[in-house]
Amino acid sequence: MKKRFKFQCWNCPQKYTLFREITDEQELIVACPFCNAEAVVKLNPFRKKTIPVLKRSSDYEEEESPGFELQLPDILPTQKPE
């Protein structure tokens, strides 16, 4: 599902919003609508390990590995592409 995210351009100090779908990819490529600079958003620093707290009784027999969840800030910083 697409969601509106707020980005801050690495080239100019402008903040802008875009609709993007964030999947398991670790990087997004976006373009600033003000200066037209291409930017990369690295999502890996925002991945946090989650440990399930509640389990069904049938899940007690098998060990479940912890998952990951994205905890994104209000404004996503962008970087110059390499």
Buried (B, 14 or more C-beta within 10 A) or exposed (E): EEEEBEBBBBBEEEBBEBEBEBEEEEEBEBBBEEEEBEBBBEBEEBBEEEEEEEEEEEEEEEEEEEEEEEEBEEEBEBEEEE
